[in-house]
Amino acid sequence: MKTLALPRSTSSCQVAVTCALLLLAPGCASAPPPVPPVPSFDRKISWILRLEDQRVLREGPPAGAPPAAATPAAGGRAPVVVPPPPPDLVVLLRDADARVRRRAALAAGRVGLAEGVPPLAALLAGDREPAVREMAAFALGLLGDRAAVAPLRAALADREPMVQGRAAEALSLIGDVESAGPIAAMVAPFAALPAVAAVPIDDVEESHEPPVEAFRLGVVALGRLKAYEPLAGAVLDASGQARVRWWPVAFALQRVEDRRALPALTAFARGDGSFGRAFAARGLGALKDPAGLPPLLSLAENWVRDTKAAITAVRALGQIGDPRAGPLLARLLQTRNLDPLLLIEVVAAAGATRAPETLDILLDRLADPSPAVRAAALKSVREIDGQDFMFVLSGLDPDRHWSVRAATATILGTMDRESALPLLTEMLADTDLRVVPAVLSAMGKLQAPGVAALLLERLAHDDVVIRAVAATQLGELRPPDAERALEGAYRLGARDALPVARVAALEALAKYGAAALPVLREAFADRDWSVRLKAAGLVRKLEPTADVSAIRPAPTAHPAEYYESAELVSPSISPQIYIDTDRGTIQVELAVLDAPLTCDHFVSLARRGFFNGLAWHRVVPNFVVQDGDPRGDGEGGSGRTIRDELNPRPFLRGTVGMALDGPDTGNSQYFITHSPQPHLDGRYTVFGRVVSGMAVVDQLQPGDTVRQVRVWDGKTMSQ
């Protein structure tokens, strides 16, 4: 594990307190006033952990706390009371120890209060340590406040490349398009460096020399801002080809969605490097330009050479929707031993291109052993031959897997109401409750007669997801006089371990306007921080100047002593996680310095066997595999949400992240990336990386099972 090798010293906040006490002491005192003890480095880190978990910048004394201990003064005068300074991130930003300042800066960004902008900007402009300035820039990006734009632009000229790179990243996280020009001016000199040109196209090392990392951060930032002209000026030559052939350039070019990038994307698609080819394919699909067909068809046809790029190319063919892809897709559908994940994409693309030559083959795929293939085949048959789809469906028995039945309900929601409603009505009685949310959504979209009454009735259902979907659909339909029922649904959700139904009820209520404000403000005291955060956002939409400070401090599940644990404040090892699956073992090294609370939460779940027997419920080829949902439909969790611990680690191949349904909604679902995914950087918590077993990750199929998750903590292996 890497730490800043900087000396520890007395905190500047303690020096300030000491000086103030000396100035206030009576001149005739025969003894100096007492000085509070200097907190240790570990104590300061524990404060930081607690404050960021509570989402506050500072902590006041608890209500009803006893007065601080008094020390007798000389001559019988009144004792001098020396209260210990309360933990305060802004004060810690001025600490004498650079490690403390750096960690406090990250916490100030995670807390999410605009009040943190001025002290972070001062740190960015004036701190002597580059690592501190770098973290201050990253933290300002997390805050997302436009007041940080000016200091971040100034930091693009910092003497240290990594500070420049983090400033560029932060400006893109804020979304300041006008900063694209200055970012490009920062990137261009790095693009000309031999060290940058020498990086192999598929290199995904977590760290490079600072100029190389600064180049990556700046290029990704330009892509995030969709700034083609500044990007082209920095990385393309006069012929429109990339001067640097490293995958971040292909990533940025595909993100800008500008047709002028087509020549460079085509060159990447036909060049070396799997990641470069895949990003280029994604970019060609986003352009939806038939001119992108030739390289995409070539990548798909040569799938054995590079299956990951072929998967992305087939997906792109579906985006373009050109029927000229039909013959190739038909051949792939009939290919024996086609990669299973590629097959799912081919089935989906056949429908998106509405290729008639694939219809008979798709009908055969309705009996495929894979539920994911059967569901995709149903959707594609509907897209190719919507007129006869109901006839096809009438000849099928209800699918044996719940996910295919749920997909059927979703498809029915796109059909004409007269044909679809009888089947949907029958499906309301499905014995697997995971199907019913899709049925309710479909009936709501079709505005079925009596659907409002049906949804109101389901607001009291035992299943939390059914209640959530019922509330969401009521918010879309907005039947008169449903507000009281939605208020009741929010309060009924207090019994739930998961907050999804409460959030859905609040969102639906907010669509009724100011009448929702009392319940939204009631939710400021919800036991779940993510619900409080959602309520505050909804109130701000209705009343932009409303004071929502009452949501803080965030409720936590831990006493103060928890944050003082040595495993959190000064871990001596990086725990190893062993995920035993149907296809082999995946070894993960946890990022305990970057996301200590997330890692501790994951380890706690693993040690109690929470993940054992769960399925990989989400597998998106060449993107992520996802696990940790006991429901298996993407809606479940452990019953406790945790805070995001956003950090500067990038999402590369084999990065482990916490899945979210909005800010600070982490629970038990986690994902592993197949390939670099820079658009996730600074948006999702990185809490580990695969150190062994990526071949296993690549082979995982939807529905594969986690047999057990074991933890090695340096001493023992949990079973």
C-alpha angles and dihedrals in degrees: 000000000000122000134171108268094218129135122259116234143162114299115254089224089060091049089052093050091048093050092048092052092049091052093050096046117106112262093230096053112128094208130043116251116261118268120217114242117268109249116237125242090255092051091053091050090050089053090051092050092050095047095049091047089053090045094231132120095220140014125227125203112282117258112272094014115160117251118268118269114276127224119210115244127216121272096028094285121148113289119261111243114211110189114197112247112259117242109273126175093202090056091046089054085070095046118136091234112080091207089060093046091050094049092044089052092056090048092051089055093048093050089064102214121141087220086076094064100082097049092043090048089051090050091049092051101042116020114118095215116081092208090057093048090048092054092045089057092049091048092052088055090054090053090056092203118148090219085077095059098088097050091044092052089051089052090059084079095049114136091239118075095215092055088051091050094049091048089054091049091049093050089053092049088054088048097233102165092181089066092064093093095052090045091052090050088055093047099047098072091049090052089062095054118110089224090061094044090051096059110110113245095244097040110139101170112151093232137026135170110305096255090052093048091046089053091051093049093047095047092048089049091055090050091050089052090049089230105157101171097050090043093049091048090054103042110016129077127223092277092055095254126130116264089199117047101200123125095249088067091053089046093053093046092053092048096056092063093209121145090220087072091062097098093050092044091050090052091051090048090054096040138081123288127066095225092048091051093047095049090046091051090051090050093050090052092050090054090056087207118148087218086076093061100091098059091040093051089049093051092048094047092050094049094140090064094053116002095178093055090043090055091053091044093053090049088052091051087057090051092053090046095203111159089215086083089063100092093052092046090050091052092049091050089057095044113116116230093014111170106272095228091047089051091059090054093046091052091050093046091051089062095042091054091043089223107180093200089067097054099091091045090050091052088057089050090061085083095047115137091236116083089206091056093046091051092048091047092053091052092047093049088053091051095048099041110015092159094063097031094101089052090052091047093050089060093056128084115228106283117258093230121072094219092060091049089050090049089051090055091051090051091049088057087067094052129086112286097238093056099039105043099070091055094043091050090055091048092058086079094055110144091223106073091204088075096055098071090059090048092051092048091051093049090049092051090050090048090227116202109270093010093131091059090046092052093046089054091051091055086083096047119130093234111085095209093050089053091048094051091046090054092047092052092048088054089054095047097036097200113194118268096014093121095090092051091050091050088053090048091055092052093043087057090065087087092058125101088209120059097213097105093047091051092048092050092051093048091050092047092051089061088067090064129223093358087075095059099091093055092041089055090046086058089060084085096046113138090235117073093209089059091050090050092050092048091051091051092050092049090051090054090054096038110020094192096046119133108240098169091114090081089074140121094045114233113250134196094223138080119231091261091064092069091055093063113127090226088063105036101035112010113188097200140024107243116232122224121205113200108194110202138173088266102041143292127309116202116206128189110211120228096227095165095051099040109014098160093046091049092048090050092050093047091049091053092046094050092055091050096248095145097044111116096008120135129235089249096181125045116167108181114243090002119063147327115217134199140160102087116122090193093054094217099091093258103089135089147160096280098255127081121210134202123264113256097198111189140171096261110118127232103247132153109312097014115150116218139174115252117232142195092197135327116330095002098121113142126147104316113104134172140207120213122231092201141002112303107182093170086073094055112117090006103076131036116258108208105161150355135227110252096175134014106043088139086062091050090052091053098049115120129198108278097023111141136239103225095192142331116225127194126212109195097178093270111045140014114230117220 
